[in-house]
Amino acid sequence: MTDHSDVLIVGGSIAGVRTAEGLRRLSFEGGITILEAGQDLPYDRPALSKQVLTAGASAESVMLRSPADLDKARIDLRRGSVGVGLDADARTVRLADGTVITYSDLVIATGAAPRELPSVPARPGVHYLRTVQDAVRLRDAVGAPVRVVVVGAGFIGSEVAAGAAARSASVTVIEPFAFPLSRVLGDLVGKRLAQLHESKGVQLVLGRSVSGIEDVGATGKRVVLDDGTALSCDVVVIGIGAIPNTNWLAGSGLYVADGIVCDEYCRASVPNVFAVGDVARWPNPLFAESMRIEHWTNAVEQAGIVAWNLTHPDSPRAYAPVPYVWSDQYGNRLQIVGRPRAEDEVRIVLDDPADDSMVALYLRDQRVVGAFGQNAPSQLLALRRSLAARASLEEIMTAFEN
Ligand SMILES: Cc1cc2nc3c(=O)[nH]c(=O)nc-3n(C[C@H](O)[C@H](O)[C@H](O)COP(=O)(O)OP(=O)(O)OC[C@H]3O[C@@H](n4cnc5c(N)ncnc54)[C@H](O)[C@@H]3O)c2cc1C
């Protein structure tokens, strides 16, 4: 069976759906089809490690769009449709069921999948967290006062630790770096994040990695560390990053290198193909750096640019955002803007124990290149704007002091 869509979008999550909606907002009248491998309506992944895990929100409550919303926007979402091959010369995508769809323009929005620990697939008692089904399974597993070991103290691992602790589990987090997020944010801020976990009774095992996970009896687990010590527990959650979903493009000729490599207009290496969201890598002109960003706001903002560039091929816009991510842990709003690095000079410009608020600026070559904030949303928003305007250190400090 062969079918045609003027714009064909592969991946029906936030990046794919926002691209389709962006096209309609820009008065695109052609056919839009979204192929989505999963069976669900588009849903909000950030809620999985927050509202679903901690507050017990239902799977239905995280759905982003109803069938009526999609119909109204004339978006043909085909669930259970797995793209398995791209022929860029013929401009076709082949589905797992043999269907072939031709396109005028293709947008790849296939996102990312959890990075697995070598030889440790998900199984009863061993969890990864990416889908709403993963979240419901995990929520059910940590509902009782169980012992949970979280592998990785990045955003997802830390949110899972906070969520499980809030649900009366006893939680240990294993992290190979000196402190949570210290690989990116350095030791000063990392130490503060470690204290946040410990103040809520979560134990940290820092500077250690996992060499294996063994089954013990019918349901128990034993997490073996690289120094030979072992932790007994009931539930293991692995949060060690994600890898872009590009396997299905093998043999297509598309340039892939830790993501689909695009130009600054989000155009992939073959004509009429764009990439957006977690799967896309592009040179961000604002930072003169090749980036692939696995954050919600990036998926939304990049979708707007892709929609514009699809409808305005003669006046395309470069995608030059200031990266932004938030995370909610133990009732704290944590935010990062820009591109902080562990080796940057860190300057604390706000630290108020009264409301646990804090702002750290990251300086490189006398310029502010990023910031971390705890419970300081208005300051972080202002900093994001300042970075976008390429404000000088003096301008940023003056704005802060006023
Ligand atoms: C638990 C969790 C918590 C998060 N919390 C935050 C947060 O607090 N803040 C933040 O900024 N970001 C957060 N993120 C990251 C954010 O959710 C992602 O950046 C965002 O979902 C990326 O959207 P996307 O559409 O690019 O990719 P995805 O959401 O990964 O969607 C890709 C879609 O493509 C489909 N697909 C894949 N391959 C194929 C194929 N071959 N054919 C058809 N369909 C395919 C998948 O089924 C999927 O639905 C979180 C992520 C997770 C998992």
The ligand as a Gaussian input file, in Angstrom:
#p B3LYP/6-31G(d) Opt

LIG

0 1
 C       10.725000      10.830000      32.792000
 C       11.126000      12.049000      32.019000
 C       11.108000      13.291000      32.644000
 C       11.503000      14.423000      31.957000
 N       11.482000      15.620000      32.601000
 C       11.867000      16.729000      31.948000
 C       11.865000      17.991000      32.606000
 O       11.530000      18.101000      33.776000
 N       12.249000      19.079000      31.893000
 C       12.649000      18.997000      30.591000
 O       13.001000      20.023000      29.996000
 N       12.662000      17.815000      29.941000
 C       12.286000      16.678000      30.579000
 N       12.294000      15.475000      29.932000
 C       12.743000      15.427000      28.534000
 C       11.584000      15.696000      27.553000
 O       10.476000      14.923000      27.889000
 C       12.059000      15.384000      26.153000
 O       13.054000      16.322000      25.822000
 C       10.929000      15.442000      25.126000
 O        9.986000      14.449000      25.383000
 C       11.479000      15.291000      23.721000
 O       10.438000      15.236000      22.844000
 P       10.586000      14.542000      21.417000
 O        9.229000      14.647000      20.789000
 O       11.766000      15.075000      20.719000
 O       10.950000      13.018000      21.720000
 P       10.152000      11.899000      22.499000
 O        9.332000      12.490000      23.592000
 O       11.141000      10.842000      22.834000
 O        9.148000      11.322000      21.404000
 C        9.577000      10.625000      20.278000
 C        8.398000       9.809000      19.773000
 O        8.789000       9.147000      18.584000
 C        8.259000       7.821000      18.581000
 N        9.125000       7.010000      17.717000
 C       10.419000       6.643000      17.947000
 N       10.879000       5.918000      16.913000
 C        9.863000       5.824000      16.013000
 C        9.720000       5.219000      14.729000
 N       10.746000       4.559000      14.159000
 N        8.528000       5.328000      14.087000
 C        7.496000       6.018000      14.657000
 N        7.567000       6.613000      15.851000
 C        8.746000       6.528000      16.525000
 C        8.321000       7.414000      20.049000
 O        7.395000       6.377000      20.318000
 C        7.981000       8.719000      20.756000
 O        6.615000       8.846000      21.028000
 C       11.918000      14.315000      30.602000
 C       11.946000      13.069000      29.968000
 C       11.553000      11.940000      30.673000
 C       11.599000      10.601000      29.993000

